[in-house]
Amino acid sequence: MSEKKRGYIPNYARFIMGGSAGMGATVFVQPLDLVKNRMQMSGVGGSTKTHTSTFHAITSILRQEGVFGVYNGLSAGLLRQATYTTTRLGVYTSLMEKFKRPDGSPPSFLLKCALGMAAGAIGSFIGTPAEISLIRMTSDGRLPLEQRRNYTSVFNALYRITKEEGLLTLWRGCGPTVTRAVVVNAAQLATYSQAKQALLSTSYFRDDLLCHFGASMISGLATTLASMPVDIAKTSRDSGLGFASS
């Protein structure tokens, strides 16, 4: 049968769809990502802890920086998805096709985990410069006025970081970033599979959208808990503050 059979998706389209989906999601989650970064940086490096809760962080940002303040770093977030997510999902789906069993069935669960971890590591390495820019742009508002970098866009951030601090600074904290990606992908794959299996074992779920949504919610919670320690380390290093101050 021709390779262009019904349902066939070429590899380049997998990359494009993955990146586009990630960029679309970023438009909605960027405010939460900014709040997360601000709360992780609150109290780092001996500074006063400025945010006591998510609600307190949101109200403080809105009051001090305005409604659009919660979208600081959006361009960096979009570039991060265009690099990290596009690469991660594209590589993963390509590897899944390559490592299919001789009978055409998907690879084993452990191999899926390994492929996901490899794809996450590759994608995170490529996406680290955008990640650095995102962390700096979202944490800029917590600094005193005279210390703020005031990047106007992700491209301005990349240019200035390279010019002022050197090209290799774009990969500062690459180790924690790659480690986090490996942890996230391992947790996502393992918990999503197990959660879906558990839901289907009950009489309340079928293999439909609701089941996938429920498994995704459980997987997202487990992934957040598993990755939070290394995520805090990565955020502090990427910001250029705290225990990796420049």
N, C-alpha and C positions, 0 to 999 in steps of 0.2 A: 504494500500500500504506500502511496506517496507520503513523504514526510509532512507535506502541507495538508494533512488530513484534518477533518473536522475536530476542533478543539485544540489543535497544535498552536503553541505560542512560541515564537522565535526568542532566542536568548536576549537579544537587544531589547525586545519589548518587555521582558521580565525586569530588566534593569530600570527602564523608563517607568513602568507601572509602580515598582517598589518605591522609587524616589518621589514620584508624584504623590503617592498616597502619604508618604511621610511628610512632605511639604504641606499638604492640605491639613494634616493633623496638627502641624506646628502652629498654624494660624490660630487654632483654638486653644492649644495647651501652653503657648508661650507665656501668658501671665503666670500660670502655675509654676513653670520652669524658673521664671525670674524670682518668684517668691521662695522656691526651694533653694536656689543659690544664695539668696540674701540670708535666709535662715541658717544655712550651713556656714556662711561666713560670719554670722553674728557671734561675737565673742572670740574669734580666732586671733591669734597673735597677741593676746593680752588686752584686746579692745573690749569695751563694755558690750554686754549682750543687749542688742537693741530691739530684738523681736522676741516676744514671749510665746507667740502662737501664730498660726497661719492667719487668723482673722486680724490680729494686731499688725502683722506684716503688710497685709493687703491695705488696710485702712491708712497705715503710715505712708505707704508708697503713693496712694491716691491723694492724700492730703499734701504731701511735700512735692510730688512730681507731676500731679495731674493724672487724668484718665489715660493719656497715652504713655504715661510713665511705666505702666505694666507691660508695654510692648517694646521697651528698650531691648535692643539686641535681636529684633525679629529677623533682620537681614542675615545675621549670623546663624540663627536657628534654621532658616531656610537653606542656607548654604551647607550647613551640617547635614541636613536630611538629603540634600542633593549629592553629597559625597559619601557620607557614612551609610545611610540607609540604602541608597542606590547600589552601592558596592556590596553591602552585606546581604541584601535579599537576592541580588543578581547572582552573586557567587554561590550562595546557598542553593538556589533552585538549579543552577547549572551543575553543581556537585551532586545534587540529588539525582539528576538525570544520568550523570556519568556513572554513579555507583549503584544503579538499579541492579537487581538480581537478574540472572539469566532468563528467568521466566517473566520478567517485566514488572515484578512486584517491587514495592519500595524497599530500601535498605533496612537493616535491623534498627531497633530503637537506639542502641548504644552507638551505632555508626551515625545515625541522625544527629545525636548529641555532639559527636566529634566533628561532623561537618558543620554544624551550627556554630560551634566554638571557633573553628578555623575561619569561617566566613566573618564572624564578629571581630576576630583579631585583625583580619585584613582590612575590613571596613573601618574599624576604629583608627588604625594607623593612618589611613588616607584622610580620614575626617578630623584628625587632631588639630590642624591649624584652624579650622572653622570652630572647633570646640573651644580652643583657647580664646578666640575672639568672642564667642558667645558668653563664656564665663566672665571675661573682663567687662563686656558691655552691660551685662545684667547686674554686675556687682559695683559698677561705677558710681551709682547713686548713693551708696552707703559711705563713700569717702568724703572728706572735707573738700570744699570747692577748689582749693588750691592744689589738691592732689588728684583730682579727677582727670582722666585721660581724654574724655569727650570725643571719642571716636564717632564720626558722622555716619559710618556704614561699615559693614564687614570688610569691604575692600580697602577702606581707609585704615581700618584696624590692621589688616594684613600688611599693608604697605608700611605703616608706621612702626609696627613691631619689628619687621625685617630691617628697616632703616635705623631705628634707635637701639635695638637690642640684639640684632643679628638673626640670620636666617634660621639657625637651629632652635631659637626661642619658640618658633612655631610648633615645635615638637616637645616643648617642656611638659613634663608629666605624662609622656607617652606611655610609660610603663603602667601607671595606675589606670590610664584610660583603656589600654588593651586588656589589662586584668579585669576591669569592670565589664568590658564587652564579653569576655569569655565567661565570666560568672553569670551575667545577664542571660546570655544565650543558653547556657547549660540549664539555668533555673527555668527559663521560659519553656524550653522543650520538654523537660522532665515533668514539671508541674502541670503544664497544659494537657499533656497526654494522660497523666494519671487522673486529673480532674475530670476530663471528658469521659474517661472510662468509668469513674465513680458515678457521675451523673447518669450515664446510660444504664447503669446497673439498677437504678431506681425505676419506679413506675411512672415518674413525673416527666421524664425527658425522652425525646426521640433525637435522632441525629439530624437536627435542623438548626436554624439560626439561633434560637433561644439557647440550645445546648452549647453551641460554640461561644456565644456571648458569656454565658455563665462560666465556662471553662477559662475563657480569656480573663475574666475578672479575678478569678482565683489565682491564675497564673501571674497576673500583674501584681497582685498583693504579695505573693511569695517572692517574686523577682525583686520587688522593692526592698523587702526585708533582707534578702540575701545580699543585695548590692549596695545597701546604704553605707556600710563602713568604708568600702573602697571608693564610693562616690564622694564622700566627704573629703577623703585624702586627695582625690583627683581635683575637686573643686578648689581646694586651698592651694594646690600647686599651680593650677592653670591660671589662677587670678594674679599670681605674682606677689601674693601677700602671705601673711602667716608664717608657717615654718619653712616656706620656700620664697621668702621675700627677696626682691631684687633691689 
